[in-house]
Amino acid sequence: MTILGPQANVNPRPSGGTTRTPGAASEAVVDGSAGNLGQIFYLDANNITINGLEVKSGTADMIRQSNAHSGTAVRYNIIHDGRGDEGAQLAKCTSCVMEYNYVYDIASPGDALNFADSSDCAIRYNEVYNSTSENGAIYVAWGVSNVTIRSNHVHDNTLNTAKWGDPGGIMLGTAVNAATVAVHNNCITGNLPNGVTNKATGSLDAENNWWGAPDGPSGSGPGSGDAVSANVDYDPWLTMPPSDVCPPPAPNATITFHVHTGAAPGTGQPGYRVHVYNPGGGEIAWKDTDGNGDAAFLLNNGNYEYAVEKNGAYSARQAFFVLGVNKTINHRLSVVAITIGDHENPMGVHQGYRVHVYRDPGGAGGEWGWQDSDASGLVTFYMVDGDYSYRVEKNGAYGAAKDFTLTYSNDYSETFKLSKLTITIGDHEDPMGVHQGYRVHVYRDPGGAGGEWGWQDSDASGLVTFYMVDGDYSYRVEKNGAYGAARDFTITYCQNHSETYKLSKVTVKVTNKAGQPLQGYRVHIYRSTGGGGGEWAWQDSNAQGLTIFWMVDGSYSYKVEKGCYWSGAVDFTVTYSNDLALVHKATAIITIKVGDHYGGGHDGYLVRVFKAGGGEIANAWSAGGGLTTFELDAPGNYEYRVEKSGAASPKIALQACSSQTIEYKLSRVVIKVGDHYGGGHQGYLVRVFNAGAGEWGNAWSDANGFTTFWLIEGNYEYRVERSGAVGPKVAFAVVYCHDYDGEAGKDPILEYKLSKVVIKVGDHYGGGHQGYLVRVFNAGAGEWGNAWSDANGLTTFYLVEGNYGYLVEKNGVQSAKNGFTVTYCQDQAGDDALVYKLSKVTIKVQNGGGNGLPGYLVRVYNDPGSQWGYQWANASGLTTFYLTEGRYKYKVEKNSYSKWGDDSPFTVAYCTDKQLTHTVVP
């Protein structure tokens, strides 16, 4: 159903330039006051349209939908003078629209336009004015979703705060799905307390609206326009009112600002920025002055403020107003003149000093600008009024900040006086000498920090002069690239300062080892220790052996040179203003290392040094990694040799031109105590002899059978020993630094191969017996070693060649010694093994009738001595023992029966079996 008035589809909004007038004869007025109506239109069907009417003076919702319907449209209507509730409220509405309506003068608690429990609806192109609702001029509430509020002019609504505290011209209730509501391109101005309020959970998209000010909304927003509540996304906003929604602008005028120096119109100054503000509010426009110093603005009628800015410094704001008349406002700058001078008489002026001006006192606020002083020492700035400071700089060193204040339209001048710094380069002679050509480096901070400020070389009077700003500094004196330590000083504003730096006199006297002066030796001075840093200077020693240098403090080194001789670097330290006398003995420190070609060093070798073709002049034992040290007059020709325990190398020539290390490399000789199965044997003593002389040294073979010797070239012998058994001497020759260790390219190791001797403890039945101790003796000497027979009765010994003996022992009974001979590397094993054959002794326990008695314990003893062993008689009454030759006795026991054998003691012969019987008599 469609209800059309005579003004259907005619825009009723004053802001849209309407031709309609409320109450005119051309309007179809539906007035609720005549019948004291509450609801004037009650909609209860789908697709109802109300278009082109004037609806007024209802005491309830003047246009109302309560039940669920779709397609409702309320458009092109004038709705006003609500006397108790909404202008139009559509509840439970789907796909509905309220558009192009002019709604005004709606009394509290009613809203101008309201959607409740609705979805997929729009409120657009309406003008809403002078609502005093307790909710909002436009209010969406309850279960609302997918509502668009667009291009509405919502203005000058003063809302009732009793219910919510902060209602808005557009407001969302608590139950709304805020994420589905969009508020765009609306003109929202003059609404109190808020332009937009969101009481729902989640953020409301209210971007790109005009809030009545270019700086955006106030409240939770940053600007000065209508306020917004929390949870409103207002950014970005429109900085100009949308022309299709807001009314046309008011009349305007052109305002020209003339920024100048001197009395108006004075000299116009280009490049100054003029800012225009709302009174007490944000900026609405700015321009930079042109070549004439002018900046013109077309401004609407109203009250404003402006400020002039240069480089971030702003003048105080000044108020002005626009009444539709073009006009010029003059703004006079202050001329600031600062002269860089000194406190000489007459005062000197100084060019090239940089004056930095800061936006705030104390050097704060960032730099405003800078200029370098001209030939008259002058810098000039054109500035706006305010509180400032300046600092004078030269080469990166800044004086303390000096504050100044500019009053509007008043010029300012000041003189900054530099301090004169003089530094004299002298010494502590009497009278003091002065020194030309020493470079003085001045630094921006104490301790040589902050970078270099400037430098000068001392003149014929030893003098350097600087004109400086106040501050804490330091200087260092340099000659030929060597710098003294930093010396701190402080410059006080407008006070001269002088210093004297005293050089140190350094003498180096060159002598021989005996202390006699040497002429013509060149002394080279280096800038750093260890001969580093490059050469500083040199001199040749005079007849007194002297060289003289005037030096700054620091750490240095020197070397002395003549012919082939170069000394090592000698470090020295020059302390400020203290002379230093050094004596250098022109000798060479020759270090002779007794080493090897693996880099090792060997202690305990005697090194002898000889004059070339002459006698011995010194000797020393190698120590501390094989090192020996000799101090020799240089240059000179010498010889040396290495000795140990009578072994001596040939003499080797050396030339003492400079301190150096010479290495004599020993040969590594490995002697292995092995066998012809490839095994190695530990615990054998290997002795090395000089050929035809005494023992050179010895070592015990390790777990692999190895012994290692570091030998001088020559002829040697070795032999192998153990426990008094001594092998014959074996000759070998050693070549210089040529190893005998089996490595690739070297001779193989020397190997002495032992003989493997197996001694079996058996019987004449071919059996072997475990647990018998076999002792081996050197012939005519002590015991060599021993071993227990294994499960096969075997014991094994590795022996050097020679004559030996052995015996077999068990439980204190020893056999006689048996002699045998060992041949070098020829085993006695297998068929040739040495066999000691035990005697089998059987003792039978029987009764008087000759029957064997089992279960009797037979104990065998040494005679006399302790028990040798025991057995229990078997079922036949037999016990069996394997015994070495000797005397024994036995005892038979059972329960209370204990009796020595009838034929005890008894004698056992070597490898002769024996049978004994013992008759038990009750």
C-alpha positions in Angstrom: 0.0 0.0 0.0 1.2 3.5 -0.9 0.1 6.7 0.7 1.1 9.7 -1.4 0.7 13.4 -0.5 0.8 16.3 -2.9 4.5 16.8 -2.2 5.5 13.2 -3.0 9.2 12.9 -4.0 9.8 16.6 -3.2 12.8 17.2 -0.9 11.5 18.9 2.3 15.0 19.6 3.9 16.0 23.2 4.5 19.6 22.3 4.2 18.8 20.9 0.7 17.3 24.2 -0.4 13.7 23.0 -0.3 10.7 25.0 -1.7 8.4 23.4 0.9 7.1 25.2 3.9 5.6 23.4 6.9 1.8 24.3 7.2 1.6 25.7 3.6 -1.5 25.2 1.6 0.5 23.0 -0.7 1.1 20.5 2.1 -1.2 17.7 3.1 -1.0 18.1 6.9 -1.9 15.2 9.1 -2.3 16.9 12.6 -2.7 14.8 15.7 -3.5 17.8 17.9 -7.1 18.1 16.7 -8.1 14.7 18.1 -5.3 14.5 20.7 -3.8 11.6 18.8 -0.8 9.6 19.9 0.0 7.4 16.9 -1.0 9.1 13.7 0.0 6.3 11.3 0.1 2.7 12.5 1.6 0.4 9.9 0.7 -3.3 10.1 1.4 -4.8 6.7 4.2 -5.4 4.2 5.4 -2.9 1.6 3.7 0.2 3.0 5.0 3.6 1.7 4.3 7.0 3.2 5.5 9.8 0.8 5.1 13.6 0.7 3.0 14.3 3.8 3.4 16.7 6.8 2.8 14.8 10.0 2.7 16.7 13.3 1.7 16.9 16.9 1.3 13.3 18.0 1.7 12.4 21.6 3.1 8.9 20.9 5.1 7.5 17.9 3.6 9.6 15.2 4.5 6.9 12.6 4.7 3.5 14.1 5.2 -0.1 13.1 5.1 -2.7 15.9 4.8 -6.1 14.1 7.1 -7.9 11.8 6.8 -6.6 8.2 9.1 -5.8 5.4 9.5 -3.2 2.7 8.2 -0.2 4.7 9.3 3.2 3.3 8.9 6.6 5.0 10.2 9.3 2.6 9.9 12.9 1.7 7.8 13.8 4.8 7.9 16.8 7.2 7.6 15.3 10.7 7.6 17.8 13.6 6.3 18.8 17.0 6.4 15.4 18.6 4.8 15.8 22.1 5.8 12.6 23.9 7.5 10.0 21.8 9.2 9.2 18.4 8.7 11.1 15.2 8.9 7.7 13.4 9.7 4.3 14.8 9.8 1.2 12.7 10.1 -2.0 14.8 10.6 -5.5 13.6 11.1 -4.2 10.1 13.1 -5.9 7.4 14.5 -4.1 4.3 12.9 -0.8 5.3 14.0 2.8 4.7 13.5 6.3 6.2 14.8 8.9 3.7 14.5 12.5 2.6 12.5 13.5 5.7 12.7 16.8 7.7 12.2 15.9 11.3 12.4 18.6 14.0 11.1 19.8 17.4 10.7 16.3 18.9 10.3 16.5 22.6 11.8 14.2 25.2 11.7 11.3 25.6 10.9 10.8 21.9 13.4 10.2 19.2 13.2 11.8 15.8 13.8 8.6 13.8 14.1 5.1 15.3 14.7 1.5 14.1 14.2 -1.2 16.7 14.6 -5.0 16.3 15.1 -4.5 12.6 17.6 -5.6 9.9 18.7 -4.6 6.5 17.4 -1.1 6.8 18.6 2.4 6.0 18.2 6.0 7.4 19.5 8.4 4.7 19.2 11.9 3.4 17.2 13.1 6.4 17.6 16.4 8.3 17.1 16.0 12.0 17.0 19.2 14.1 16.1 20.2 17.7 15.4 16.8 19.2 15.5 16.6 23.0 15.3 12.8 23.1 16.6 10.8 26.1 18.1 8.4 23.6 19.3 10.0 20.4 17.9 12.1 17.6 18.4 9.1 15.4 18.3 6.0 17.6 18.7 2.3 16.7 18.1 -0.2 19.5 17.4 -3.7 20.5 18.2 -6.5 18.1 19.2 -4.2 15.2 21.7 -5.4 12.5 22.7 -4.3 9.0 21.5 -0.7 9.3 23.0 2.1 7.2 22.9 5.7 8.4 24.1 7.8 5.6 24.1 11.4 4.3 21.9 12.8 7.1 22.1 16.4 8.4 21.9 15.9 12.2 22.4 19.2 13.9 21.7 21.3 16.9 20.0 18.6 19.0 20.3 19.2 22.7 19.5 15.8 24.2 18.2 14.8 27.6 21.0 13.2 29.6 18.9 11.8 32.5 18.8 8.3 31.1 22.2 7.6 29.5 24.3 10.5 30.5 25.8 11.0 27.1 23.2 10.4 24.3 24.2 11.4 20.8 22.7 12.9 17.7 23.1 9.4 16.4 23.0 6.6 19.0 23.2 2.8 19.2 21.5 1.0 22.0 23.1 -1.8 24.0 21.7 -4.8 22.2 22.6 -3.6 18.7 25.1 -5.6 16.5 27.4 -2.6 16.2 29.7 -4.4 13.7 26.8 -4.4 11.1 25.9 -0.7 11.4 27.6 1.9 9.2 27.4 5.7 9.7 28.9 7.6 6.8 28.9 11.0 5.0 26.7 12.6 7.6 26.8 16.2 8.6 26.9 16.0 12.5 27.2 19.4 14.1 26.0 21.2 17.2 24.7 18.1 19.0 25.0 17.9 22.8 26.4 16.2 24.6 27.6 13.9 21.7 27.4 13.7 18.0 27.6 9.9 18.0 27.2 7.5 21.0 27.7 3.8 20.9 26.3 1.8 23.8 26.6 -1.6 22.1 29.5 -4.0 22.4 32.0 -3.7 19.6 33.2 -0.8 17.4 30.8 1.3 15.3 32.1 2.2 11.8 31.6 6.0 11.7 34.3 6.9 9.3 34.1 9.8 6.8 31.6 12.0 8.5 31.7 15.8 9.0 31.9 16.6 12.7 31.7 20.4 12.4 35.4 20.9 12.6 38.3 20.0 10.2 40.2 18.4 13.1 37.6 15.8 13.6 35.4 14.9 16.6 36.1 15.7 20.2 35.3 13.5 23.2 37.1 10.3 22.5 38.3 11.9 19.3 41.2 14.3 18.9 39.5 17.4 17.5 37.1 20.2 18.3 34.0 19.0 16.5 31.0 17.2 17.9 32.0 14.6 20.6 32.0 10.8 20.1 31.8 8.2 22.8 34.2 5.2 23.2 34.0 2.3 20.6 33.4 4.7 17.7 35.7 4.4 14.7 35.8 8.0 13.5 39.1 8.0 11.6 39.3 9.1 8.8 36.8 11.9 9.0 35.7 14.6 6.5 37.7 17.8 6.8 35.0 19.7 4.9 31.2 19.4 5.1 29.7 17.2 2.4 28.0 19.5 -0.1 25.1 17.1 -0.7 24.2 17.0 3.0 25.2 20.3 4.8 23.8 23.7 4.1 25.8 26.1 1.8 28.7 28.1 3.5 28.3 31.5 5.0 29.7 34.6 3.3 33.5 35.0 3.3 36.3 37.6 2.8 40.0 37.7 1.8 42.5 38.4 4.7 46.1 39.2 3.7 48.9 38.9 6.3 52.0 41.1 5.6 55.1 39.8 7.5 57.8 42.4 7.5 60.8 44.1 9.3 60.9 47.7 10.2 57.9 50.0 10.5 54.9 49.0 8.4 54.8 48.3 5.6 58.6 47.8 6.1 60.4 45.1 4.1 58.3 42.1 3.4 59.9 38.8 4.3 59.2 35.7 2.2 59.0 32.1 3.6 57.3 32.8 6.9 54.3 30.5 7.6 51.0 32.1 8.7 48.7 29.8 10.6 45.0 30.6 11.0 43.0 29.1 13.9 39.5 29.0 15.2 39.5 31.1 18.4 41.2 29.0 21.1 40.9 26.0 18.8 42.6 24.2 16.0 44.2 25.5 12.8 41.9 25.9 9.8 44.5 27.0 7.2 48.1 28.2 6.7 50.2 29.7 4.0 53.8 30.7 3.4 54.5 34.4 2.7 55.4 35.2 -0.9 58.2 37.4 -2.3 56.4 40.4 -0.9 56.0 38.9 2.5 52.2 38.3 1.9 49.9 35.4 2.6 46.2 35.7 1.7 43.3 33.6 3.0 39.6 33.5 1.9 37.8 33.1 5.2 34.2 32.8 6.2 32.8 35.4 8.5 33.6 34.7 12.1 36.3 35.0 14.9 39.8 33.6 14.3 43.4 33.6 15.6 46.7 33.5 13.8 50.3 32.9 14.5 53.4 33.4 12.4 55.9 30.6 12.3 59.5 30.2 11.1 61.4 26.9 11.4 59.0 25.6 14.1 59.1 28.7 16.3 55.6 30.3 16.7 54.7 33.8 17.6 52.0 34.2 20.2 48.5 33.9 18.8 46.7 37.0 17.9 42.9 37.3 17.5 41.2 38.7 14.4 37.7 38.5 12.9 36.1 38.4 9.4 33.0 40.4 8.5 33.0 39.9 4.8 35.5 42.7 4.2 38.9 42.1 2.6 41.8 43.5 4.8 45.5 43.4 5.5 47.0 42.5 8.9 50.7 43.6 9.4 53.0 41.4 11.5 56.4 42.9 12.4 59.4 40.6 12.9 62.3 41.3 15.4 65.8 41.8 13.9 68.3 39.8 16.0 71.9 40.8 15.5 74.7 38.8 17.3 78.4 39.9 16.9 81.2 37.5 17.5 84.1 39.4 19.1 86.7 39.1 21.9 87.7 41.2 24.9 90.8 42.7 23.3 91.1 46.5 23.2 89.9 47.4 20.7 87.7 44.4 20.3 88.4 42.1 17.4 85.7 40.5 15.4 85.8 36.9 14.1 84.5 35.4 10.9 83.3 31.8 10.4 81.8 31.1 13.8 78.5 29.4 13.6 75.6 30.7 15.7 72.8 28.2 16.3 69.5 29.5 17.5 67.1 27.2 19.5 63.4 27.4 19.9 63.4 27.3 23.7 65.7 28.6 26.5 68.6 26.4 27.6 69.3 25.1 24.1 66.1 23.1 24.1 63.2 22.7 21.6 65.4 21.8 18.7 67.4 24.1 16.4 65.6 27.0 14.8 68.4 28.0 12.4 72.0 28.9 12.1 74.4 31.4 10.4 78.2 31.8 10.1 79.6 35.1 11.2 80.6 37.4 8.3 83.8 39.5 7.9 82.3 41.9 10.5 81.7 39.0 12.9 78.0 39.5 12.5 75.0 37.1 12.1 71.4 38.4 11.6 68.1 36.6 12.0 64.5 37.8 11.5 62.4 36.2 14.1 58.9 36.0 15.7 58.4 36.9 19.3 59.1 34.2 22.0 61.7 32.8 24.4 64.9 31.5 22.7 68.5 30.6 23.2 71.6 30.5 21.1 75.0 28.7 21.2 78.1 29.7 19.3 80.0 26.9 17.6 83.4 26.5 15.9 84.4 23.2 14.3 81.8 21.3 16.3 82.6 22.7 19.8 79.6 24.5 21.3 79.5 27.2 23.9 76.9 27.1 26.6 73.4 28.2 25.7 72.6 31.9 26.2 68.9 32.7 26.6 67.2 35.7 25.0 63.6 36.9 24.7 62.0 38.6 21.7 59.1 40.9 22.3 56.8 41.4 19.4 57.9 44.2 17.1 61.1 44.9 19.1 64.7 44.3 17.7 67.5 42.7 19.7 71.3 42.8 19.6 74.1 41.1 21.5 77.9 40.6 21.4 79.4 37.1 22.2 83.0 37.4 23.2 85.4 34.6 22.5 88.3 33.5 24.7 91.9 33.6 23.5 93.8 30.3 24.1 97.6 30.2 23.9 99.8 27.1 24.3 103.6 27.3 24.4 105.7 24.3 23.5 108.7 24.4 25.8 110.9 22.1 28.0 112.1 22.1 31.6 115.7 23.3 30.8 116.9 26.4 32.6 116.2 28.8 31.0 113.3 27.0 29.2 113.8 26.3 25.6 111.0 26.7 23.0 110.3 24.4 20.1 109.0 25.1 16.7 107.0 22.7 14.4 105.1 20.7 17.1 101.5 20.3 16.2 98.9 21.1 18.8 95.5 19.3 18.3 92.5 20.6 20.2 89.6 18.3 21.0 86.0 19.1 21.7 85.8 17.2 25.0 88.1 16.2 27.9 90.3 13.1 27.5 90.8 13.7 23.8 87.2 12.8 23.1 84.6 14.4 20.9 86.6 14.6 17.8 89.3 17.1 16.7 88.3 20.8 17.0 91.4 22.2 15.2 95.2 22.2 15.1 98.2 24.6 14.7 102.0 24.1 14.4 104.1 25.9 17.0 105.9 29.0 15.6 109.5 30.1 16.2 108.4 31.2 19.7 106.9 27.7 20.4 103.4 29.3 20.4 100.0 28.4 19.0 96.9 30.6 19.4 93.2 29.7 19.2 90.0 31.8 19.7 87.4 29.6 21.4 83.9 29.4 22.8 83.4 28.5 26.4 83.5 24.8 27.3 85.5 21.8 28.5 88.2 20.8 26.1 91.5 18.9 25.8 94.6 19.1 23.6 97.4 16.7 22.5 100.8 17.7 21.2 102.1 15.7 18.2 105.4 15.4 16.5 105.8 13.2 13.4 102.7 11.3 14.2 103.4 10.6 17.8 100.8 12.0 20.1 101.1 13.0 23.8 98.4 12.1 26.2 95.3 14.4 26.3 95.5 17.3 28.7 92.2 18.8 29.8 91.4 22.5 30.1 88.3 24.7 30.5 87.5 27.9 28.7 85.4 30.3 30.7 83.2 32.6 28.7 85.1 35.9 27.9 88.3 34.9 29.8 91.6 34.2 28.1 93.5 31.0 29.0 97.2 30.1 28.5 99.1 26.8 29.0 102.7 25.6 28.6 103.5 22.1 27.4 107.0 20.9 28.4 108.6 18.3 26.2 110.8 15.5 27.6 114.5 15.2 26.6 115.2 11.6 25.6 118.8 10.4 25.2 119.9 7.0 23.9 123.5 6.1 24.5 124.9 3.2 22.4 127.7 1.0 24.0 129.2 -2.4 23.5 128.7 -5.3 25.9 131.5 -3.9 28.2 129.8 -0.4 28.3 132.2 1.5 26.0 130.5 4.1 23.8 130.0 3.3 20.1 129.9 6.0 17.4 128.0 5.9 14.1 125.2 3.6 15.2 121.8 4.7 13.9 119.0 5.0 16.5 115.5 4.6 15.0 112.5 5.8 17.2 109.1 4.2 16.5 105.7 5.6 17.4 104.5 2.5 19.3 105.9 -0.4 21.3 107.4 -3.4 19.6 108.7 -1.4 16.7 105.1 -0.6 15.6 103.4 2.5 14.4 106.0 3.5 11.8 109.3 5.4 12.3 109.1 8.6 14.3 112.7 9.9 13.7 116.4 8.7 13.7 119.9 10.0 14.6 123.4 8.6 14.4 125.3 8.3 17.7 128.1 10.8 18.3 131.6 10.2 19.7 130.1 9.8 23.1 127.6 7.3 21.7 124.7 9.7 22.3 121.5 10.6 20.3 119.1 13.3 21.6 115.3 13.6 20.9 112.7 16.1 22.2 109.5 14.1 22.6 105.9 14.2 23.8 104.7 11.8 26.4 103.7 8.3 25.3 104.8 4.7 24.7 107.5 4.2 22.1 110.3 1.8 21.0 113.6 2.1 19.4 116.0 -0.1 17.3 119.7 0.4 16.8 121.3 -0.3 13.4 124.7 -0.6 11.9 125.8 -2.8 9.0 124.1 -6.1 9.3 123.1 -5.4 12.9 119.5 -4.5 13.8 118.6 -4.7 17.4 115.2 -5.9 18.5 112.6 -3.3 19.4 113.2 -1.8 22.9 110.1 -0.3 24.4 110.2 2.8 26.6 107.7 5.3 28.0 108.0 9.0 28.1 106.3 10.7 31.0 105.1 14.2 30.5 107.8 16.8 31.4 110.3 14.2 32.6 113.6 13.6 30.8 114.7 10.0 30.1 118.2 8.6 29.6 118.5 5.2 28.0 121.6 3.1 27.4 121.6 0.5 24.6 124.2 -2.3 24.5 124.7 -3.1 20.8 124.5 -6.8 21.4 122.5 -9.6 19.9 120.5 -11.9 22.0 121.0 -15.3 20.3 118.6 -18.0 21.4 119.6 -21.5 20.4 116.8 -24.0 20.7 117.4 -27.7 21.0 114.3 -29.0 19.2 113.1 -31.4 16.6 111.2 -31.1 13.3 107.9 -31.4 15.1 108.3 -28.0 16.9 109.2 -29.6 20.3 112.0 -28.4 22.6 114.3 -30.6 24.7 115.8 -29.7 28.0 119.2 -31.0 29.4 121.4 -30.6 26.3 124.6 -28.5 26.6 125.1 -25.8 24.0 128.6 -24.3 23.6 129.3 -21.1 21.8 132.7 -20.3 20.2 134.3 -17.3 18.6 134.7 -18.1 14.9 137.9 -20.1 14.6 138.6 -19.5 18.3 137.9 -20.8 21.7 134.7 -21.2 23.7 133.2 -18.0 25.1 130.0 -19.3 26.7 127.8 -22.4 27.3 124.4 -23.1 28.7 122.1 -26.1 29.3 118.8 -26.1 27.4 115.7 -25.6 29.6 112.2 -24.1 29.3 111.4 -25.9 26.1 114.9 -26.5 24.9 116.0 -22.9 24.9 119.5 -21.4 25.6 120.2 -17.7 25.4 123.5 -15.9 24.8 124.3 -12.2 24.7 126.9 -11.5 22.0 128.6 -8.3 20.7 127.0 -7.5 17.3 127.9 -7.7 14.5 130.1 -10.8 14.9 130.8 -14.3 13.6 130.5 -17.3 16.0 130.1 -21.1 16.1 128.1 -23.4 18.3 127.6 -27.1 19.0 125.2 -29.3 21.0 126.3 -32.0 23.4 124.8 -34.5 25.8 126.4 -37.3 27.8 129.5 -37.3 25.6 127.7 -37.1 22.3 128.6 -33.9 20.5 127.4 -32.4 17.2 129.9 -30.7 14.8 130.4 -26.9 15.2 127.9 -24.9 13.3 128.5 -21.3 12.2 126.3 -18.3 13.1 126.4 -14.6 12.5 125.2 -12.2 15.3 123.5 -9.5 13.2 120.3 -9.2 15.2 118.6 -10.9 18.0 117.4 -14.2 16.6 116.5 -17.8 17.4 118.5 -20.7 15.9 117.3 -24.2 16.2 119.3 -27.4 16.3 117.0 -30.3 15.5 117.6 -33.6 17.2 116.7 -37.0 15.6 113.9 -39.0 17.0 115.0 -42.6 17.5 112.4 -45.2 18.6 113.7 -48.5 19.9 111.0 -51.2 20.2 111.2 -54.2 22.5 109.1 -56.7 20.6 108.9 -60.2 19.3 108.7 -61.8 15.9 104.9 -61.9 16.2 104.7 -58.0 16.0 103.9 -57.6 19.7 105.5 -55.0 22.0 106.5 -55.6 25.6 106.4 -53.2 28.5 108.8 -52.8 31.4 112.1 -53.6 29.6 115.0 -51.2 30.2 116.7 -49.9 27.0 120.1 -48.3 27.5 121.7 -46.1 24.9 125.5 -45.7 24.7 127.8 -43.4 22.9 129.9 -45.7 20.6 133.0 -46.5 22.6 131.9 -44.4 25.5 129.6 -44.5 28.5 125.9 -44.7 28.8 124.0 -41.8 27.1 120.6 -42.5 28.6 117.9 -45.1 29.2 114.2 -45.6 29.1 111.6 -48.2 30.1 109.5 -49.7 27.2 105.9 -48.6 27.3 102.6 -50.6 26.8 103.5 -50.9 23.1 107.1 -51.8 23.8 108.4 -48.4 22.6 111.2 -46.3 24.0 112.0 -42.9 22.5 115.4 -41.0 22.5 116.2 -37.6 21.0 119.8 -37.9 19.8 122.5 -35.7 18.3 124.0 -37.1 15.0 126.7 -39.7 15.6 127.3 -43.4 16.3 125.6 -45.2 19.2 124.8 -48.6 20.7 121.9 -49.9 22.7 121.0 -53.0 24.7 117.9 -54.4 26.4 117.8 -55.4 30.1 115.3 -56.8 32.5 115.7 -58.1 36.1 119.4 -58.5 35.6 119.2 -60.2 32.2 121.2 -58.1 29.8 121.2 -58.4 26.0 124.3 -57.6 24.0 125.0 -54.1 22.6 123.6 -53.3 19.2 125.2 -50.6 17.1 123.4 -47.9 15.1 124.1 -44.5 13.5 122.1 -41.2 13.8 121.9 -38.6 10.9 121.1 -35.0 11.8 117.4 -34.4 12.1 116.6 -37.8 10.5 114.1 -39.8 12.5 114.2 -43.6 13.1 110.5 -44.0 13.8 108.8 -45.8 10.9 107.1 -42.7 9.5 106.9 -42.3 5.7 110.2 -41.2 4.3 112.1 -42.0 7.5 114.1 -45.1 8.6 112.1 -47.8 10.4 112.2 -48.1 14.1 115.0 -50.1 15.8 113.5 -53.3 17.1 115.0 -55.8 19.6 113.0 -59.0 19.3 112.6 -61.1 22.5 112.4 -64.9 22.6 109.1 -66.5 23.6 109.8 -69.2 26.2 106.9 -71.5 27.2 107.4 -73.6 30.4 104.8 -76.3 30.9 103.9 -77.8 34.3 102.8 -81.4 33.2 103.2 -85.0 34.0 104.6 -88.0 32.1 101.0 -88.8 30.9 101.0 -85.6 28.8 98.6 -83.7 31.0 99.0 -80.0 32.1 98.4 -78.7 35.6 97.1 -75.3 36.6 98.0 -73.2 39.6 101.7 -74.0 39.9 104.1 -71.1 40.2 107.0 -71.1 37.8 109.9 -68.9 38.8 112.6 -67.9 36.2 116.2 -66.9 37.3 119.1 -65.3 35.7 121.9 -67.7 35.6 123.9 -67.0 38.8 121.6 -64.1 39.7 118.3 -63.4 41.2 114.8 -64.1 40.2 113.9 -62.7 36.7 110.1 -63.2 37.0 107.4 -65.7 37.7 104.0 -66.8 36.4 101.2 -69.2 37.4 100.4 -72.1 35.1 97.2 -71.8 33.2 94.5 -74.5 32.6 96.9 -76.2 30.2 99.7 -76.0 32.6 101.5 -73.3 30.5 103.5 -70.3 31.6 105.0 -67.8 29.0 108.1 -65.6 29.3 109.6 -63.1 26.8 113.4 -63.1 27.4 116.5 -61.6 26.1 119.2 -64.0 25.0 121.3 -65.6 27.7 121.4 -68.4 30.3 118.5 -68.9 32.8 117.1 -71.4 35.3 113.6 -72.2 36.5 111.9 -74.0 39.3 108.3 -75.0 40.0 106.6 -74.2 43.3 103.3 -74.9 44.9 102.2 -74.2 48.5 105.8 -73.7 49.7 107.3 -76.7 48.0 109.9 -75.9 45.4 111.5 -78.1 42.8 115.2 -78.0 42.0 116.3 -75.4 39.5 116.5 -76.4 35.9 118.9 -74.6 33.5 118.1 -73.4 30.0 119.6 -71.1 27.3 117.8 -68.5 25.3 118.9 -67.5 21.8 118.0 -64.1 20.3 114.6 -64.1 18.8 114.3 -67.9 18.8 111.3 -69.2 20.6 111.2 -72.2 22.9 107.6 -73.2 22.4 105.5 -76.0 21.0 107.5 -79.2 20.6 110.5 -77.4 22.0 108.8 -76.2 25.1 110.4 -76.7 28.5 108.3 -79.2 30.5 108.5 -79.8 34.2 106.8 -83.2 34.9 105.1 -83.6 38.2 104.9 -86.9 40.1 101.6 -88.6 40.6 101.1 -89.6 44.2 98.1 -91.9 45.1 97.1 -92.5 48.7 94.6 -95.2 49.3 92.5 -95.4 52.6 91.6 -99.0 53.4 90.5 -101.3 56.2 92.4 -104.2 57.6 91.1 -106.4 54.8 92.5 -104.1 52.1 89.2 -102.7 51.1 89.0 -99.0 50.1 87.2 -96.7 52.5 85.5 -93.7 51.0 84.7 -90.3 52.7 88.1 -90.0 54.5 89.9 -86.6 54.2 93.5 -86.9 53.3 95.6 -83.8 54.0 99.2 -83.5 52.5 101.8 -81.3 54.2 105.2 -80.0 53.5 107.7 -81.7 55.7 107.8 -79.9 58.0 105.4 -77.1 57.2 101.9 -76.1 56.4 99.3 -78.0 54.6 100.0 -78.4 50.9 96.5 -79.6 49.9 93.7 -82.2 50.6 91.2 -84.5 49.0 88.3 -86.8 50.0 88.7 -90.4 49.3 86.5 -91.7 46.5 84.4 -94.8 46.4 87.6 -96.9 46.1 89.3 -95.1 49.0 91.7 -93.3 46.6 93.1 -89.7 46.6 95.5 -88.4 44.0 98.1 -85.5 44.2 100.5 -84.1 41.6 103.7 -83.0 43.5 107.0 -81.5 42.8 110.0 -83.5 44.1 110.6 -83.1 47.8 109.6 -84.4 51.3 106.0 -84.5 52.4 103.7 -86.1 55.0 100.0 -86.8 55.2 97.2 -87.2 57.7 93.9 -89.1 57.4 90.8 -87.8 59.2 87.2 -88.7 59.6 84.9 -87.6 62.5 87.0 -88.3 65.6 89.6 -90.3 63.7 92.8 -88.4 62.9 96.1 -90.1 62.3 99.3 -89.4 60.5 100.2 -91.7 57.7 102.0 -95.0 58.5 104.7 -94.1 56.0 104.7 -90.4 56.6 106.9 -88.5 56.0 107.5 -89.6 52.4 109.8 -88.5 49.6 108.8 -87.6 46.0 111.3 -87.9 43.3 111.1 -85.9 40.0 108.6 -87.4 37.6 108.3 -90.6 39.6 104.8 -91.8 40.5 104.3 -93.1 44.0 101.5 -95.2 45.7 100.8 -95.1 49.4 98.2 -97.0 51.5 96.7 -96.1 54.8 95.0 -98.7 56.9 92.4 -97.5 59.3 92.5 -99.6 62.5 89.4 -99.1 64.7 
